[in-house]
Amino acid sequence: MLWWFKARRIAPVLLPSMVLFALLVLVMNDGSVELPALLTGGNNSVVLTLLPPLLITSGLLLCLTSRLLEGEVAGWRPVARYDALLITAVIILSVAIGAAVGWLSGSETAWGVGRNTAYLTGLMLLAYAVVPPAAVMLPIGCIFTVVFLGYDRYHRPYPWTILPEPATHVSAALASAAVFTIGLAAFVATRRNATVRGT
């Protein structure tokens, strides 16, 4: 397992990403910025905590694509299982960080950061399973779509947006869990097939 830990560059890449993620969630708190709504005109108040999950998705993708192929093609090494455990642990930690910041600071938006991280990570993993070069861009594109196209004329987020919904929104939580689970399953299946082929 040590070779896997080093090959995935968890210490130099993922750990700093998690620390910076926690700091940004703490600093951004309930801050927001006014951005133009492209469909309805006017401006929408967009919370800044939509952005920190991108640190997790990009850092995690960099780790997952840092591979030692010679070690992974050995059939007795459960590489896909290690990767799945890493991804799951990162999401659990993200949820815990958001909850801790929300509890300590009283921030309402911090509570939803973990859910949003799970959702965007699921999208990233799905993209990686289908079109790997697009994986890093899909979470970014999702956020931009929500920011500029995701609000109605009354400045309320559309149901499909997921990300700006409050942490207590049940449908958003269920959708995030579903997207993450499907994305993780697709990634594991793709990784196992790639390991069998030796690619």
C-alpha positions in Angstrom: 0.0 0.0 0.0 3.0 2.3 0.6 3.8 2.3 -3.1 0.2 3.3 -3.9 0.3 6.1 -1.4 3.5 7.5 -2.9 2.3 7.0 -6.5 -0.9 8.9 -5.9 1.1 11.8 -4.4 -1.4 12.1 -1.6 1.0 13.9 0.8 2.3 16.6 -1.6 -1.0 17.2 -3.6 -4.1 16.1 -1.7 -3.3 17.1 1.8 -2.4 20.7 0.9 -5.7 20.8 -1.1 -7.7 19.7 1.9 -6.0 22.3 4.1 -6.6 25.1 1.7 -10.2 23.9 1.2 -10.8 24.2 5.0 -9.2 27.6 5.1 -11.3 28.9 2.2 -14.5 27.6 3.7 -13.6 29.3 7.0 -12.6 32.6 5.4 -15.4 32.8 2.8 -18.0 31.9 5.4 -21.4 33.3 4.3 -19.8 35.8 1.9 -21.4 36.4 -1.5 -20.9 38.3 -4.7 -23.3 39.9 -7.1 -23.0 38.4 -10.6 -25.1 39.0 -13.7 -28.0 36.6 -14.6 -27.7 35.9 -18.3 -31.3 34.7 -18.8 -33.3 36.9 -16.6 -31.3 40.1 -16.4 -30.3 41.8 -13.2 -27.9 40.3 -10.7 -27.9 37.2 -8.5 -26.3 37.0 -5.1 -23.9 34.0 -5.4 -22.3 32.5 -2.3 -18.5 32.2 -2.4 -18.5 28.8 -0.8 -19.5 27.3 -4.2 -15.8 27.6 -5.1 -13.8 25.6 -2.5 -15.0 22.2 -3.7 -13.0 22.8 -6.9 -9.8 22.4 -4.9 -10.9 19.0 -3.9 -12.0 17.8 -7.4 -8.9 19.1 -9.1 -6.5 17.8 -6.4 -8.2 14.4 -6.2 -8.2 14.1 -10.0 -4.4 14.8 -10.1 -3.9 12.1 -7.4 -6.0 9.6 -9.2 -4.2 10.1 -12.5 -0.7 9.9 -10.9 -0.1 6.2 -11.5 2.7 3.7 -11.2 1.5 1.3 -14.0 4.1 -1.4 -13.2 2.7 -1.8 -9.7 -1.0 -1.5 -10.7 -1.1 -4.2 -13.4 -0.4 -6.9 -10.7 -3.8 -8.5 -10.3 -3.4 -9.2 -6.6 -3.1 -5.5 -5.7 -6.6 -4.0 -5.1 -5.8 -0.6 -6.6 -9.4 0.2 -7.5 -10.4 -0.5 -3.9 -7.7 1.7 -2.6 -8.8 4.5 -4.9 -12.4 4.1 -3.9 -11.5 4.3 -0.3 -9.4 7.4 -0.9 -12.3 9.1 -2.7 -14.8 8.2 -0.1 -12.5 9.3 2.7 -11.9 12.7 1.0 -15.7 13.3 0.7 -16.3 12.3 4.3 -13.6 14.7 5.4 -15.0 17.4 3.3 -18.4 17.0 4.9 -16.8 17.0 8.3 -14.9 20.2 7.5 -18.0 22.0 6.3 -20.0 20.9 9.4 -17.2 21.9 11.7 -16.9 25.4 10.2 -20.6 25.8 10.1 -20.9 24.8 13.8 -18.0 27.0 14.9 -18.8 30.1 12.9 -22.6 29.8 12.6 -22.2 29.8 8.8 -25.3 28.4 7.0 -23.5 27.9 3.7 -20.6 26.0 5.2 -22.9 23.2 6.1 -23.6 22.5 2.4 -20.0 22.6 1.2 -19.5 18.8 1.8 -22.7 18.0 -0.1 -21.5 20.2 -3.0 -18.1 18.6 -3.0 -19.7 15.1 -3.2 -21.9 16.3 -6.1 -19.0 17.9 -8.1 -16.7 14.9 -7.4 -19.4 12.6 -8.7 -19.6 14.6 -11.9 -15.8 14.6 -12.2 -15.6 10.8 -11.8 -18.4 10.3 -14.3 -16.6 12.5 -16.8 -13.3 10.7 -16.2 -15.0 7.3 -16.9 -16.4 8.6 -20.2 -14.1 11.4 -21.5 -11.1 11.6 -19.2 -9.7 15.0 -20.6 -13.0 16.7 -19.7 -13.0 15.5 -16.1 -11.3 18.5 -14.6 -13.5 21.0 -16.5 -16.9 19.5 -15.8 -17.1 20.7 -12.1 -15.9 24.2 -13.2 -18.5 24.3 -16.0 -21.2 23.1 -13.6 -20.5 26.0 -11.3 -20.4 28.6 -14.1 -23.7 27.2 -15.4 -25.3 27.5 -12.0 -24.0 31.0 -11.4 -25.0 32.5 -14.7 -28.0 30.4 -15.7 -29.3 28.8 -12.5 -31.6 31.4 -11.1 -35.1 32.5 -12.0 -36.3 36.1 -12.3 -37.0 36.1 -8.5 -33.4 35.2 -7.8 -34.3 31.7 -6.6 -32.2 28.8 -7.8 -33.8 26.3 -10.2 -34.3 22.8 -8.7 -31.7 21.3 -11.1 -28.9 23.5 -9.7 -28.3 21.6 -6.5 -25.3 23.7 -5.4 -26.9 26.8 -4.1 -29.6 25.0 -2.2 -29.4 25.1 1.6 -27.8 22.3 3.5 -31.2 21.1 4.8 -32.6 20.6 1.3 -33.4 16.9 1.1 -33.7 16.6 -2.7 -30.3 18.3 -3.2 -28.7 15.9 -0.6 -30.2 12.9 -2.3 -29.2 14.0 -5.7 -25.7 14.6 -4.6 -25.4 11.2 -2.9 -26.8 9.6 -6.1 -24.4 11.4 -8.4 -21.4 10.6 -6.2 -22.3 6.9 -5.9 -22.8 6.6 -9.6 -19.6 8.4 -10.4 -17.6 6.4 -7.9 -19.0 3.1 -9.4 -18.2 4.3 -12.9 -14.7 5.2 -11.9 -14.0 1.9 -10.2 -15.3 -0.1 -13.1 -13.2 2.0 -15.5 -10.1 1.7 -13.4 -10.5 -2.1 -13.1 -10.8 -2.5 -16.8 -7.8 -0.3 -17.4 -5.7 -2.3 -15.0 -6.7 -5.5 -16.7 -5.7 -4.1 -20.0 -2.5 -2.7 -18.5 -3.3 0.9 -19.6 
